[in-house]
């Protein structure tokens, strides 16, 4: 069946949802990426190359996976992985860090070839997946009141605009708030705005060095934290939205991209969770079968950001943190409502879904792994126990 790519009403929501996902995904964590790069001794040129390589990898993998499997398979960089690097860098050299990134990417590809792991991911129950998603998003949306208190002159108007548009023109709520928020932030910096160089960014090759201590201290933990805190929630988001993601293909594609781009600074590319929730729901497109088209604007937007990474890093890095928090929280309001509705859809699974939601929303970190993984685990254990008990009762009855 041929899919028409001509401009039609659905394209407005597709493009606006993609723009929101790109702004929220890039602006909210780019400073963490830069801190990770600095912690391993990256020069300014290498830092920009790091950001550009990630953008190119995300654009390419999202486009390939989404077009091939006709679902919105959006990829992102590993924010927990960047936090791990930033806190573990110290005396580690840049070349050794790149070697650890190569190993982490190869481990991701190996994980994609392990069939039992692939099957286990594919069988995650939809209510538990939705609860985990809602728990993650809750922490972001709860940041809006605090941001309003810290930056009332900017955040309160955005909140008023958002809910007014939600009442009358819901399609325009998120893009208008994102545009208004970024504009307010840029105009407020030092009272004069921001001036940046938007020349083309070049990738900087650095030959990786393989040091076993660095591999054990960064490479293996980077793989584990990316799998637990990014890929598993990312697949869960797709399942919560009614899709059946090809786990093996996704792990192979993101692992290969991470490995090939590591010499340019890319630490890890993985399935998106937070930003994916923006483009997998009805606000993106009313027809689930057409949401994969977000891959086209996603490719263009992240490709442009990668080409002009130096300027974008400076612009978005200049935005007030509270403003970014508010924009992200408002943009994720509708996806959170969708997640909470889906997690309570089946009354018999409410207990396991609620456990997943509460553990995820708590924000706890155990053994360096974030709450999304532990929430998913708690929900799955309860879900399995409940269904095993029901099956036993049926057999005995």
Buried (B, 14 or more C-beta within 10 A) or exposed (E): EEEEEEEEEBBBBBBBBBBBBBBBBBBBBBBBBBBBBBBBBBEEBBBBBBBBBBBBBBBBBBBBBBBBBBBBBBBBBBBBBBBBBBEBBEEBBBBBBBBBBBBBBBBBBBBBEEEEBBEEBBEBBBBBBBBBBBBBBBBBBEBBEBBBEBBEEBBBBBBEBBEEBBEEEEBBBBBBBBBBBBEBBBEBBEEEEBEBEBEEBBBBEBEBBBBEEBBEBBBBBBBBBBBBBBBBBBBBBBBBBEBEBBBBBBBBBBBBBBBBBBBBBBBBBBBBBBBBBBBBBEBBBEEBEBBBBBBBBBBBBBBBBBBBBBBBBBBBEBBBBBBBBBBBBBBBBBBBBBBBEBBBEEEEBBBBBBBBBBBBBEBEBEEBBBBBBBBBBBBBBBBEEBBEEEEEEEEEE
